[in-house]
Amino acid sequence: MPRTSPAIEADAQQVLDELWKEKLIPFRLNVGKITEDSAEYTIHFYDSRIRTASIPMTNNRSFKALLRDAVLACVAQLGPSKNAPNKVSD
């Protein structure tokens, strides 16, 4: 699979950091790597709770908006968390 640009990786990490700062996710996520095929990006995380998120390649919405929605959907599927979003931990 082709390697994605550092700009895409930086954008992805920025979205994850924003979600954490906004307390929309109950734990910090870090981008492990990003792979792409003809239809989507796959974000691989350094985390055992959420391993990947798939982002469709589309011109209708920005990559950041699509990633944000995908991560929030993955977190919602986890159900209630012991680490509540308003609890600060590093």
PyMOL Python script that loads the backbone (N, CA, C, O; Angstrom):
from pymol import cmd

cmd.read_pdbstr("""\
ATOM      1  N   MET A   1       0.841  -1.187   0.000  1.00  0.00           N
ATOM      2  CA  MET A   1       0.000   0.000   0.000  1.00  0.00           C
ATOM      3  C   MET A   1       0.881   1.243   0.000  1.00  0.00           C
ATOM      4  O   MET A   1       1.931   1.257   0.642  1.00  0.00           O
ATOM      5  N   PRO A   2       0.468   2.279  -0.707  1.00  0.00           N
ATOM      6  CA  PRO A   2       1.277   3.491  -0.740  1.00  0.00           C
ATOM      7  C   PRO A   2       1.285   4.198   0.614  1.00  0.00           C
ATOM      8  O   PRO A   2       0.321   4.132   1.375  1.00  0.00           O
ATOM      9  N   ARG A   3       2.379   4.864   0.888  1.00  0.00           N
ATOM     10  CA  ARG A   3       2.529   5.625   2.132  1.00  0.00           C
ATOM     11  C   ARG A   3       1.804   6.946   1.975  1.00  0.00           C
ATOM     12  O   ARG A   3       1.885   7.589   0.928  1.00  0.00           O
ATOM     13  N   THR A   4       1.096   7.348   3.019  1.00  0.00           N
ATOM     14  CA  THR A   4       0.383   8.622   2.971  1.00  0.00           C
ATOM     15  C   THR A   4       1.332   9.755   3.325  1.00  0.00           C
ATOM     16  O   THR A   4       2.403   9.538   3.892  1.00  0.00           O
ATOM     17  N   SER A   5       0.926  10.942   2.987  1.00  0.00           N
ATOM     18  CA  SER A   5       1.781  12.098   3.228  1.00  0.00           C
ATOM     19  C   SER A   5       1.812  12.461   4.716  1.00  0.00           C
ATOM     20  O   SER A   5       0.855  12.200   5.445  1.00  0.00           O
ATOM     21  N   PRO A   6       2.913  13.061   5.157  1.00  0.00           N
ATOM     22  CA  PRO A   6       2.985  13.519   6.552  1.00  0.00           C
ATOM     23  C   PRO A   6       1.882  14.529   6.883  1.00  0.00           C
ATOM     24  O   PRO A   6       1.460  14.628   8.035  1.00  0.00           O
ATOM     25  N   ALA A   7       1.417  15.276   5.883  1.00  0.00           N
ATOM     26  CA  ALA A   7       0.348  16.250   6.125  1.00  0.00           C
ATOM     27  C   ALA A   7      -0.950  15.554   6.534  1.00  0.00           C
ATOM     28  O   ALA A   7      -1.654  16.041   7.419  1.00  0.00           O
ATOM     29  N   ILE A   8      -1.273  14.437   5.911  1.00  0.00           N
ATOM     30  CA  ILE A   8      -2.485  13.682   6.264  1.00  0.00           C
ATOM     31  C   ILE A   8      -2.347  13.139   7.692  1.00  0.00           C
ATOM     32  O   ILE A   8      -3.291  13.198   8.480  1.00  0.00           O
ATOM     33  N   GLU A   9      -1.169  12.615   8.012  1.00  0.00           N
ATOM     34  CA  GLU A   9      -0.944  12.098   9.362  1.00  0.00           C
ATOM     35  C   GLU A   9      -1.052  13.218  10.402  1.00  0.00           C
ATOM     36  O   GLU A   9      -1.623  13.021  11.475  1.00  0.00           O
ATOM     37  N   ALA A  10      -0.509  14.377  10.082  1.00  0.00           N
ATOM     38  CA  ALA A  10      -0.592  15.522  10.997  1.00  0.00           C
ATOM     39  C   ALA A  10      -2.038  15.976  11.167  1.00  0.00           C
ATOM     40  O   ALA A  10      -2.461  16.290  12.280  1.00  0.00           O
ATOM     41  N   ASP A  11      -2.798  16.013  10.076  1.00  0.00           N
ATOM     42  CA  ASP A  11      -4.215  16.382  10.160  1.00  0.00           C
ATOM     43  C   ASP A  11      -4.981  15.396  11.029  1.00  0.00           C
ATOM     44  O   ASP A  11      -5.820  15.792  11.839  1.00  0.00           O
ATOM     45  N   ALA A  12      -4.690  14.109  10.858  1.00  0.00           N
ATOM     46  CA  ALA A  12      -5.382  13.084  11.629  1.00  0.00           C
ATOM     47  C   ALA A  12      -5.076  13.241  13.121  1.00  0.00           C
ATOM     48  O   ALA A  12      -5.983  13.176  13.951  1.00  0.00           O
ATOM     49  N   GLN A  13      -3.808  13.447  13.461  1.00  0.00           N
ATOM     50  CA  GLN A  13      -3.457  13.606  14.875  1.00  0.00           C
ATOM     51  C   GLN A  13      -4.079  14.872  15.444  1.00  0.00           C
ATOM     52  O   GLN A  13      -4.487  14.890  16.605  1.00  0.00           O
ATOM     53  N   GLN A  14      -4.156  15.924  14.646  1.00  0.00           N
ATOM     54  CA  GLN A  14      -4.782  17.160  15.106  1.00  0.00           C
ATOM     55  C   GLN A  14      -6.247  16.924  15.462  1.00  0.00           C
ATOM     56  O   GLN A  14      -6.722  17.421  16.483  1.00  0.00           O
ATOM     57  N   VAL A  15      -6.962  16.177  14.637  1.00  0.00           N
ATOM     58  CA  VAL A  15      -8.367  15.859  14.912  1.00  0.00           C
ATOM     59  C   VAL A  15      -8.479  15.072  16.212  1.00  0.00           C
ATOM     60  O   VAL A  15      -9.344  15.361  17.039  1.00  0.00           O
ATOM     61  N   LEU A  16      -7.615  14.084  16.396  1.00  0.00           N
ATOM     62  CA  LEU A  16      -7.660  13.279  17.617  1.00  0.00           C
ATOM     63  C   LEU A  16      -7.372  14.133  18.849  1.00  0.00           C
ATOM     64  O   LEU A  16      -8.027  13.982  19.881  1.00  0.00           O
ATOM     65  N   ASP A  17      -6.402  15.020  18.740  1.00  0.00           N
ATOM     66  CA  ASP A  17      -6.076  15.909  19.862  1.00  0.00           C
ATOM     67  C   ASP A  17      -7.243  16.843  20.180  1.00  0.00           C
ATOM     68  O   ASP A  17      -7.534  17.104  21.348  1.00  0.00           O
ATOM     69  N   GLU A  18      -7.907  17.342  19.145  1.00  0.00           N
ATOM     70  CA  GLU A  18      -9.066  18.217  19.354  1.00  0.00           C
ATOM     71  C   GLU A  18     -10.206  17.469  20.048  1.00  0.00           C
ATOM     72  O   GLU A  18     -10.837  18.003  20.960  1.00  0.00           O
ATOM     73  N   LEU A  19     -10.466  16.241  19.618  1.00  0.00           N
ATOM     74  CA  LEU A  19     -11.525  15.448  20.255  1.00  0.00           C
ATOM     75  C   LEU A  19     -11.219  15.228  21.735  1.00  0.00           C
ATOM     76  O   LEU A  19     -12.120  15.290  22.572  1.00  0.00           O
ATOM     77  N   TRP A  20      -9.970  14.976  22.053  1.00  0.00           N
ATOM     78  CA  TRP A  20      -9.562  14.780  23.450  1.00  0.00           C
ATOM     79  C   TRP A  20      -9.725  16.081  24.244  1.00  0.00           C
ATOM     80  O   TRP A  20     -10.276  16.073  25.345  1.00  0.00           O
ATOM     81  N   LYS A  21      -9.245  17.194  23.683  1.00  0.00           N
ATOM     82  CA  LYS A  21      -9.341  18.490  24.373  1.00  0.00           C
ATOM     83  C   LYS A  21     -10.792  18.913  24.581  1.00  0.00           C
ATOM     84  O   LYS A  21     -11.126  19.531  25.592  1.00  0.00           O
ATOM     85  N   GLU A  22     -11.650  18.576  23.619  1.00  0.00           N
ATOM     86  CA  GLU A  22     -13.072  18.910  23.723  1.00  0.00           C
ATOM     87  C   GLU A  22     -13.825  17.914  24.603  1.00  0.00           C
ATOM     88  O   GLU A  22     -15.030  18.050  24.817  1.00  0.00           O
ATOM     89  N   LYS A  23     -13.107  16.917  25.108  1.00  0.00           N
ATOM     90  CA  LYS A  23     -13.667  15.882  25.986  1.00  0.00           C
ATOM     91  C   LYS A  23     -14.782  15.087  25.323  1.00  0.00           C
ATOM     92  O   LYS A  23     -15.752  14.685  25.965  1.00  0.00           O
ATOM     93  N   LEU A  24     -14.619  14.870  24.021  1.00  0.00           N
ATOM     94  CA  LEU A  24     -15.595  14.085  23.265  1.00  0.00           C
ATOM     95  C   LEU A  24     -15.213  12.617  23.192  1.00  0.00           C
ATOM     96  O   LEU A  24     -16.028  11.772  22.821  1.00  0.00           O
ATOM     97  N   ILE A  25     -13.963  12.314  23.549  1.00  0.00           N
ATOM     98  CA  ILE A  25     -13.520  10.927  23.635  1.00  0.00           C
ATOM     99  C   ILE A  25     -12.939  10.704  25.027  1.00  0.00           C
ATOM    100  O   ILE A  25     -12.323  11.606  25.595  1.00  0.00           O
ATOM    101  N   PRO A  26     -13.132   9.506  25.579  1.00  0.00           N
ATOM    102  CA  PRO A  26     -12.747   9.258  26.979  1.00  0.00           C
ATOM    103  C   PRO A  26     -11.277   8.915  27.188  1.00  0.00           C
ATOM    104  O   PRO A  26     -10.853   8.709  28.325  1.00  0.00           O
ATOM    105  N   PHE A  27     -10.491   8.849  26.114  1.00  0.00           N
ATOM    106  CA  PHE A  27      -9.071   8.540  26.235  1.00  0.00           C
ATOM    107  C   PHE A  27      -8.346   9.130  25.041  1.00  0.00           C
ATOM    108  O   PHE A  27      -8.922   9.326  23.970  1.00  0.00           O
ATOM    109  N   ARG A  28      -7.073   9.407  25.251  1.00  0.00           N
ATOM    110  CA  ARG A  28      -6.248   9.997  24.192  1.00  0.00           C
ATOM    111  C   ARG A  28      -5.950   8.926  23.139  1.00  0.00           C
ATOM    112  O   ARG A  28      -5.668   7.776  23.475  1.00  0.00           O
ATOM    113  N   LEU A  29      -6.014   9.310  21.882  1.00  0.00           N
ATOM    114  CA  LEU A  29      -5.665   8.419  20.770  1.00  0.00           C
ATOM    115  C   LEU A  29      -4.487   9.003  20.003  1.00  0.00           C
ATOM    116  O   LEU A  29      -4.361  10.220  19.870  1.00  0.00           O
ATOM    117  N   ASN A  30      -3.636   8.131  19.504  1.00  0.00           N
ATOM    118  CA  ASN A  30      -2.509   8.541  18.670  1.00  0.00           C
ATOM    119  C   ASN A  30      -2.515   7.737  17.385  1.00  0.00           C
ATOM    120  O   ASN A  30      -2.797   6.539  17.381  1.00  0.00           O
ATOM    121  N   VAL A  31      -2.198   8.417  16.295  1.00  0.00           N
ATOM    122  CA  VAL A  31      -2.120   7.758  15.000  1.00  0.00           C
ATOM    123  C   VAL A  31      -0.898   6.850  14.991  1.00  0.00           C
ATOM    124  O   VAL A  31       0.215   7.284  15.287  1.00  0.00           O
ATOM    125  N   GLY A  32      -1.120   5.588  14.648  1.00  0.00           N
ATOM    126  CA  GLY A  32      -0.008   4.658  14.471  1.00  0.00           C
ATOM    127  C   GLY A  32       0.515   4.758  13.050  1.00  0.00           C
ATOM    128  O   GLY A  32       1.699   5.004  12.824  1.00  0.00           O
ATOM    129  N   LYS A  33      -0.379   4.564  12.104  1.00  0.00           N
ATOM    130  CA  LYS A  33      -0.057   4.732  10.688  1.00  0.00           C
ATOM    131  C   LYS A  33      -1.358   4.925   9.933  1.00  0.00           C
ATOM    132  O   LYS A  33      -2.444   4.671  10.453  1.00  0.00           O
ATOM    133  N   ILE A  34      -1.227   5.375   8.710  1.00  0.00           N
ATOM    134  CA  ILE A  34      -2.381   5.545   7.830  1.00  0.00           C
ATOM    135  C   ILE A  34      -2.073   4.813   6.537  1.00  0.00           C
ATOM    136  O   ILE A  34      -1.030   5.025   5.918  1.00  0.00           O
ATOM    137  N   THR A  35      -2.995   3.951   6.142  1.00  0.00           N
ATOM    138  CA  THR A  35      -2.865   3.278   4.857  1.00  0.00           C
ATOM    139  C   THR A  35      -4.007   3.744   3.960  1.00  0.00           C
ATOM    140  O   THR A  35      -5.033   4.230   4.436  1.00  0.00           O
ATOM    141  N   GLU A  36      -3.813   3.588   2.677  1.00  0.00           N
ATOM    142  CA  GLU A  36      -4.874   3.984   1.754  1.00  0.00           C
ATOM    143  C   GLU A  36      -4.988   2.996   0.615  1.00  0.00           C
ATOM    144  O   GLU A  36      -4.011   2.378   0.192  1.00  0.00           O
ATOM    145  N   ASP A  37      -6.217   2.865   0.128  1.00  0.00           N
ATOM    146  CA  ASP A  37      -6.448   2.123  -1.096  1.00  0.00           C
ATOM    147  C   ASP A  37      -7.249   3.032  -2.012  1.00  0.00           C
ATOM    148  O   ASP A  37      -7.307   4.238  -1.772  1.00  0.00           O
ATOM    149  N   SER A  38      -7.851   2.508  -3.021  1.00  0.00           N
ATOM    150  CA  SER A  38      -8.530   3.360  -3.999  1.00  0.00           C
ATOM    151  C   SER A  38      -9.789   4.021  -3.468  1.00  0.00           C
ATOM    152  O   SER A  38     -10.260   4.999  -4.050  1.00  0.00           O
ATOM    153  N   ALA A  39     -10.349   3.508  -2.371  1.00  0.00           N
ATOM    154  CA  ALA A  39     -11.631   4.020  -1.897  1.00  0.00           C
ATOM    155  C   ALA A  39     -11.599   4.655  -0.513  1.00  0.00           C
ATOM    156  O   ALA A  39     -12.497   5.424  -0.171  1.00  0.00           O
ATOM    157  N   GLU A  40     -10.575   4.345   0.296  1.00  0.00           N
ATOM    158  CA  GLU A  40     -10.597   4.850   1.661  1.00  0.00           C
ATOM    159  C   GLU A  40      -9.211   4.890   2.290  1.00  0.00           C
ATOM    160  O   GLU A  40      -8.278   4.215   1.856  1.00  0.00           O
ATOM    161  N   TYR A  41      -9.120   5.712   3.333  1.00  0.00           N
ATOM    162  CA  TYR A  41      -7.971   5.705   4.225  1.00  0.00           C
ATOM    163  C   TYR A  41      -8.332   4.821   5.412  1.00  0.00           C
ATOM    164  O   TYR A  41      -9.492   4.770   5.820  1.00  0.00           O
ATOM    165  N   THR A  42      -7.356   4.135   5.958  1.00  0.00           N
ATOM    166  CA  THR A  42      -7.547   3.405   7.207  1.00  0.00           C
ATOM    167  C   THR A  42      -6.555   3.967   8.213  1.00  0.00           C
ATOM    168  O   THR A  42      -5.344   3.935   7.996  1.00  0.00           O
ATOM    169  N   ILE A  43      -7.084   4.478   9.312  1.00  0.00           N
ATOM    170  CA  ILE A  43      -6.254   5.017  10.381  1.00  0.00           C
ATOM    171  C   ILE A  43      -6.030   3.895  11.385  1.00  0.00           C
ATOM    172  O   ILE A  43      -6.986   3.325  11.910  1.00  0.00           O
ATOM    173  N   HIS A  44      -4.777   3.582  11.649  1.00  0.00           N
ATOM    174  CA  HIS A  44      -4.411   2.559  12.632  1.00  0.00           C
ATOM    175  C   HIS A  44      -3.940   3.297  13.881  1.00  0.00           C
ATOM    176  O   HIS A  44      -3.047   4.141  13.815  1.00  0.00           O
ATOM    177  N   PHE A  45      -4.546   2.973  15.012  1.00  0.00           N
ATOM    178  CA  PHE A  45      -4.236   3.676  16.254  1.00  0.00           C
ATOM    179  C   PHE A  45      -3.287   2.868  17.127  1.00  0.00           C
ATOM    180  O   PHE A  45      -3.227   1.642  17.035  1.00  0.00           O
ATOM    181  N   TYR A  46      -2.546   3.575  17.975  1.00  0.00           N
ATOM    182  CA  TYR A  46      -1.756   2.940  19.031  1.00  0.00           C
ATOM    183  C   TYR A  46      -2.671   2.776  20.231  1.00  0.00           C
ATOM    184  O   TYR A  46      -2.492   3.457  21.241  1.00  0.00           O
ATOM    185  N   ASP A  47      -3.641   1.892  20.140  1.00  0.00           N
ATOM    186  CA  ASP A  47      -4.594   1.705  21.223  1.00  0.00           C
ATOM    187  C   ASP A  47      -5.296   0.365  21.038  1.00  0.00           C
ATOM    188  O   ASP A  47      -5.628  -0.014  19.914  1.00  0.00           O
ATOM    189  N   SER A  48      -5.521  -0.348  22.129  1.00  0.00           N
ATOM    190  CA  SER A  48      -6.172  -1.647  22.016  1.00  0.00           C
ATOM    191  C   SER A  48      -7.696  -1.542  22.021  1.00  0.00           C
ATOM    192  O   SER A  48      -8.379  -2.493  21.643  1.00  0.00           O
ATOM    193  N   ARG A  49      -8.235  -0.404  22.443  1.00  0.00           N
ATOM    194  CA  ARG A  49      -9.695  -0.242  22.492  1.00  0.00           C
ATOM    195  C   ARG A  49     -10.272   0.064  21.118  1.00  0.00           C
ATOM    196  O   ARG A  49     -11.337  -0.433  20.752  1.00  0.00           O
ATOM    197  N   ILE A  50      -9.568   0.874  20.375  1.00  0.00           N
ATOM    198  CA  ILE A  50      -9.955   1.184  18.988  1.00  0.00           C
ATOM    199  C   ILE A  50      -8.719   0.936  18.145  1.00  0.00           C
ATOM    200  O   ILE A  50      -7.714   1.631  18.288  1.00  0.00           O
ATOM    201  N   ARG A  51      -8.790  -0.038  17.279  1.00  0.00           N
ATOM    202  CA  ARG A  51      -7.613  -0.387  16.481  1.00  0.00           C
ATOM    203  C   ARG A  51      -7.539   0.392  15.169  1.00  0.00           C
ATOM    204  O   ARG A  51      -6.463   0.827  14.757  1.00  0.00           O
ATOM    205  N   THR A  52      -8.699   0.565  14.511  1.00  0.00           N
ATOM    206  CA  THR A  52      -8.707   1.262  13.223  1.00  0.00           C
ATOM    207  C   THR A  52      -9.993   2.059  13.049  1.00  0.00           C
ATOM    208  O   THR A  52     -10.996   1.828  13.724  1.00  0.00           O
ATOM    209  N   ALA A  53      -9.925   3.001  12.124  1.00  0.00           N
ATOM    210  CA  ALA A  53     -11.110   3.721  11.656  1.00  0.00           C
ATOM    211  C   ALA A  53     -10.958   3.887  10.148  1.00  0.00           C
ATOM    212  O   ALA A  53      -9.878   4.219   9.660  1.00  0.00           O
ATOM    213  N   SER A  54     -12.030   3.658   9.424  1.00  0.00           N
ATOM    214  CA  SER A  54     -12.007   3.779   7.963  1.00  0.00           C
ATOM    215  C   SER A  54     -12.631   5.102   7.549  1.00  0.00           C
ATOM    216  O   SER A  54     -13.704   5.483   8.016  1.00  0.00           O
ATOM    217  N   ILE A  55     -11.924   5.792   6.657  1.00  0.00           N
ATOM    218  CA  ILE A  55     -12.368   7.109   6.185  1.00  0.00           C
ATOM    219  C   ILE A  55     -12.514   7.035   4.669  1.00  0.00           C
ATOM    220  O   ILE A  55     -11.517   6.871   3.965  1.00  0.00           O
ATOM    221  N   PRO A  56     -13.739   7.154   4.153  1.00  0.00           N
ATOM    222  CA  PRO A  56     -13.914   7.097   2.695  1.00  0.00           C
ATOM    223  C   PRO A  56     -13.280   8.316   2.017  1.00  0.00           C
ATOM    224  O   PRO A  56     -13.301   9.424   2.552  1.00  0.00           O
ATOM    225  N   MET A  57     -12.726   8.087   0.846  1.00  0.00           N
ATOM    226  CA  MET A  57     -12.184   9.201   0.058  1.00  0.00           C
ATOM    227  C   MET A  57     -13.344   9.820  -0.698  1.00  0.00           C
ATOM    228  O   MET A  57     -13.963   9.180  -1.547  1.00  0.00           O
ATOM    229  N   THR A  58     -13.626  11.061  -0.382  1.00  0.00           N
ATOM    230  CA  THR A  58     -14.736  11.749  -1.021  1.00  0.00           C
ATOM    231  C   THR A  58     -14.409  13.224  -1.156  1.00  0.00           C
ATOM    232  O   THR A  58     -13.617  13.766  -0.386  1.00  0.00           O
ATOM    233  N   ASN A  59     -15.010  13.856  -2.118  1.00  0.00           N
ATOM    234  CA  ASN A  59     -14.834  15.293  -2.297  1.00  0.00           C
ATOM    235  C   ASN A  59     -15.957  16.077  -1.620  1.00  0.00           C
ATOM    236  O   ASN A  59     -15.925  17.307  -1.586  1.00  0.00           O
ATOM    237  N   ASN A  60     -16.949  15.365  -1.084  1.00  0.00           N
ATOM    238  CA  ASN A  60     -18.109  16.037  -0.499  1.00  0.00           C
ATOM    239  C   ASN A  60     -17.830  16.635   0.876  1.00  0.00           C
ATOM    240  O   ASN A  60     -18.396  17.671   1.224  1.00  0.00           O
ATOM    241  N   ARG A  61     -16.955  15.987   1.669  1.00  0.00           N
ATOM    242  CA  ARG A  61     -16.648  16.459   3.021  1.00  0.00           C
ATOM    243  C   ARG A  61     -15.145  16.378   3.236  1.00  0.00           C
ATOM    244  O   ARG A  61     -14.447  15.612   2.572  1.00  0.00           O
ATOM    245  N   SER A  62     -14.668  17.168   4.159  1.00  0.00           N
ATOM    246  CA  SER A  62     -13.230  17.180   4.414  1.00  0.00           C
ATOM    247  C   SER A  62     -12.780  15.910   5.123  1.00  0.00           C
ATOM    248  O   SER A  62     -13.566  15.252   5.804  1.00  0.00           O
ATOM    249  N   PHE A  63     -11.509  15.579   4.953  1.00  0.00           N
ATOM    250  CA  PHE A  63     -10.911  14.436   5.627  1.00  0.00           C
ATOM    251  C   PHE A  63     -11.077  14.573   7.141  1.00  0.00           C
ATOM    252  O   PHE A  63     -11.426  13.610   7.824  1.00  0.00           O
ATOM    253  N   LYS A  64     -10.826  15.771   7.655  1.00  0.00           N
ATOM    254  CA  LYS A  64     -10.931  15.996   9.102  1.00  0.00           C
ATOM    255  C   LYS A  64     -12.345  15.743   9.614  1.00  0.00           C
ATOM    256  O   LYS A  64     -12.521  15.120  10.661  1.00  0.00           O
ATOM    257  N   ALA A  65     -13.346  16.215   8.894  1.00  0.00           N
ATOM    258  CA  ALA A  65     -14.736  16.010   9.318  1.00  0.00           C
ATOM    259  C   ALA A  65     -15.105  14.532   9.279  1.00  0.00           C
ATOM    260  O   ALA A  65     -15.776  14.031  10.182  1.00  0.00           O
ATOM    261  N   LEU A  66     -14.673  13.842   8.244  1.00  0.00           N
ATOM    262  CA  LEU A  66     -14.960  12.409   8.127  1.00  0.00           C
ATOM    263  C   LEU A  66     -14.260  11.609   9.223  1.00  0.00           C
ATOM    264  O   LEU A  66     -14.843  10.685   9.791  1.00  0.00           O
ATOM    265  N   LEU A  67     -13.012  11.963   9.519  1.00  0.00           N
ATOM    266  CA  LEU A  67     -12.279  11.278  10.580  1.00  0.00           C
ATOM    267  C   LEU A  67     -12.934  11.523  11.932  1.00  0.00           C
ATOM    268  O   LEU A  67     -13.087  10.602  12.735  1.00  0.00           O
ATOM    269  N   ARG A  68     -13.312  12.749  12.171  1.00  0.00           N
ATOM    270  CA  ARG A  68     -13.978  13.099  13.434  1.00  0.00           C
ATOM    271  C   ARG A  68     -15.228  12.233  13.628  1.00  0.00           C
ATOM    272  O   ARG A  68     -15.424  11.649  14.694  1.00  0.00           O
ATOM    273  N   ASP A  69     -16.059  12.156  12.610  1.00  0.00           N
ATOM    274  CA  ASP A  69     -17.283  11.347  12.681  1.00  0.00           C
ATOM    275  C   ASP A  69     -16.963   9.868  12.888  1.00  0.00           C
ATOM    276  O   ASP A  69     -17.637   9.191  13.664  1.00  0.00           O
ATOM    277  N   ALA A  70     -15.939   9.364  12.197  1.00  0.00           N
ATOM    278  CA  ALA A  70     -15.578   7.950  12.302  1.00  0.00           C
ATOM    279  C   ALA A  70     -15.080   7.605  13.704  1.00  0.00           C
ATOM    280  O   ALA A  70     -15.444   6.565  14.253  1.00  0.00           O
ATOM    281  N   VAL A  71     -14.259   8.461  14.279  1.00  0.00           N
ATOM    282  CA  VAL A  71     -13.741   8.199  15.626  1.00  0.00           C
ATOM    283  C   VAL A  71     -14.863   8.269  16.654  1.00  0.00           C
ATOM    284  O   VAL A  71     -14.935   7.424  17.547  1.00  0.00           O
ATOM    285  N   LEU A  72     -15.732   9.254  16.541  1.00  0.00           N
ATOM    286  CA  LEU A  72     -16.853   9.356  17.475  1.00  0.00           C
ATOM    287  C   LEU A  72     -17.766   8.141  17.369  1.00  0.00           C
ATOM    288  O   LEU A  72     -18.286   7.672  18.381  1.00  0.00           O
ATOM    289  N   ALA A  73     -17.966   7.628  16.166  1.00  0.00           N
ATOM    290  CA  ALA A  73     -18.790   6.423  15.986  1.00  0.00           C
ATOM    291  C   ALA A  73     -18.112   5.208  16.621  1.00  0.00           C
ATOM    292  O   ALA A  73     -18.780   4.388  17.250  1.00  0.00           O
ATOM    293  N   CYS A  74     -16.799   5.087  16.462  1.00  0.00           N
ATOM    294  CA  CYS A  74     -16.066   3.967  17.086  1.00  0.00           C
ATOM    295  C   CYS A  74     -16.159   4.033  18.602  1.00  0.00           C
ATOM    296  O   CYS A  74     -16.382   3.013  19.254  1.00  0.00           O
ATOM    297  N   VAL A  75     -15.991   5.210  19.162  1.00  0.00           N
ATOM    298  CA  VAL A  75     -16.065   5.379  20.621  1.00  0.00           C
ATOM    299  C   VAL A  75     -17.480   5.071  21.112  1.00  0.00           C
ATOM    300  O   VAL A  75     -17.644   4.453  22.164  1.00  0.00           O
ATOM    301  N   ALA A  76     -18.490   5.486  20.375  1.00  0.00           N
ATOM    302  CA  ALA A  76     -19.876   5.218  20.774  1.00  0.00           C
ATOM    303  C   ALA A  76     -20.160   3.727  20.827  1.00  0.00           C
ATOM    304  O   ALA A  76     -20.947   3.277  21.660  1.00  0.00           O
ATOM    305  N   GLN A  77     -19.534   2.956  19.953  1.00  0.00           N
ATOM    306  CA  GLN A  77     -19.732   1.504  19.935  1.00  0.00           C
ATOM    307  C   GLN A  77     -19.108   0.815  21.143  1.00  0.00           C
ATOM    308  O   GLN A  77     -19.467  -0.317  21.465  1.00  0.00           O
ATOM    309  N   LEU A  78     -18.177   1.488  21.811  1.00  0.00           N
ATOM    310  CA  LEU A  78     -17.539   0.900  22.985  1.00  0.00           C
ATOM    311  C   LEU A  78     -18.480   0.834  24.178  1.00  0.00           C
ATOM    312  O   LEU A  78     -18.287   0.019  25.081  1.00  0.00           O
ATOM    313  N   GLY A  79     -19.495   1.688  24.184  1.00  0.00           N
ATOM    314  CA  GLY A  79     -20.423   1.730  25.313  1.00  0.00           C
ATOM    315  C   GLY A  79     -19.870   2.583  26.437  1.00  0.00           C
ATOM    316  O   GLY A  79     -18.880   3.292  26.255  1.00  0.00           O
ATOM    317  N   PRO A  80     -20.510   2.516  27.610  1.00  0.00           N
ATOM    318  CA  PRO A  80     -20.068   3.334  28.747  1.00  0.00           C
ATOM    319  C   PRO A  80     -18.621   2.999  29.122  1.00  0.00           C
ATOM    320  O   PRO A  80     -18.205   1.841  29.097  1.00  0.00           O
ATOM    321  N   SER A  81     -17.881   4.033  29.466  1.00  0.00           N
ATOM    322  CA  SER A  81     -16.474   3.867  29.795  1.00  0.00           C
ATOM    323  C   SER A  81     -16.217   4.160  31.266  1.00  0.00           C
ATOM    324  O   SER A  81     -16.891   4.991  31.875  1.00  0.00           O
ATOM    325  N   LYS A  82     -15.238   3.468  31.822  1.00  0.00           N
ATOM    326  CA  LYS A  82     -14.814   3.756  33.196  1.00  0.00           C
ATOM    327  C   LYS A  82     -14.142   5.111  33.258  1.00  0.00           C
ATOM    328  O   LYS A  82     -14.188   5.784  34.288  1.00  0.00           O
ATOM    329  N   ASN A  83     -13.513   5.519  32.156  1.00  0.00           N
ATOM    330  CA  ASN A  83     -12.863   6.825  32.073  1.00  0.00           C
ATOM    331  C   ASN A  83     -13.831   7.802  31.450  1.00  0.00           C
ATOM    332  O   ASN A  83     -13.877   7.932  30.227  1.00  0.00           O
ATOM    333  N   ALA A  84     -14.593   8.481  32.254  1.00  0.00           N
ATOM    334  CA  ALA A  84     -15.586   9.424  31.739  1.00  0.00           C
ATOM    335  C   ALA A  84     -14.882  10.547  30.995  1.00  0.00           C
ATOM    336  O   ALA A  84     -13.769  10.916  31.367  1.00  0.00           O
ATOM    337  N   PRO A  85     -15.507  11.109  29.939  1.00  0.00           N
ATOM    338  CA  PRO A  85     -14.880  12.159  29.159  1.00  0.00           C
ATOM    339  C   PRO A  85     -14.455  13.366  29.968  1.00  0.00           C
ATOM    340  O   PRO A  85     -13.518  14.062  29.576  1.00  0.00           O
ATOM    341  N   ASN A  86     -15.117  13.641  31.096  1.00  0.00           N
ATOM    342  CA  ASN A  86     -14.751  14.826  31.859  1.00  0.00           C
ATOM    343  C   ASN A  86     -13.638  14.539  32.868  1.00  0.00           C
ATOM    344  O   ASN A  86     -13.238  15.431  33.616  1.00  0.00           O
ATOM    345  N   LYS A  87     -13.144  13.324  32.893  1.00  0.00           N
ATOM    346  CA  LYS A  87     -12.071  12.950  33.793  1.00  0.00           C
ATOM    347  C   LYS A  87     -10.746  13.126  33.061  1.00  0.00           C
ATOM    348  O   LYS A  87     -10.557  12.577  31.975  1.00  0.00           O
ATOM    349  N   VAL A  88      -9.847  13.873  33.640  1.00  0.00           N
ATOM    350  CA  VAL A  88      -8.573  14.151  32.988  1.00  0.00           C
ATOM    351  C   VAL A  88      -7.553  13.136  33.466  1.00  0.00           C
ATOM    352  O   VAL A  88      -7.327  12.970  34.664  1.00  0.00           O
ATOM    353  N   SER A  89      -6.939  12.457  32.497  1.00  0.00           N
ATOM    354  CA  SER A  89      -5.849  11.529  32.815  1.00  0.00           C
ATOM    355  C   SER A  89      -4.916  11.468  31.628  1.00  0.00           C
ATOM    356  O   SER A  89      -5.356  11.597  30.485  1.00  0.00           O
ATOM    357  N   ASP A  90      -3.665  11.279  31.874  1.00  0.00           N
ATOM    358  CA  ASP A  90      -2.675  11.169  30.791  1.00  0.00           C
ATOM    359  C   ASP A  90      -1.978   9.861  30.811  1.00  0.00           C
ATOM    360  O   ASP A  90      -1.117   9.607  29.970  1.00  0.00           O
TER     361      ASP A  90
END
""", "prot")
cmd.dss("prot")
cmd.show_as("cartoon", "prot")
cmd.util.cbc("prot")
cmd.orient("prot")
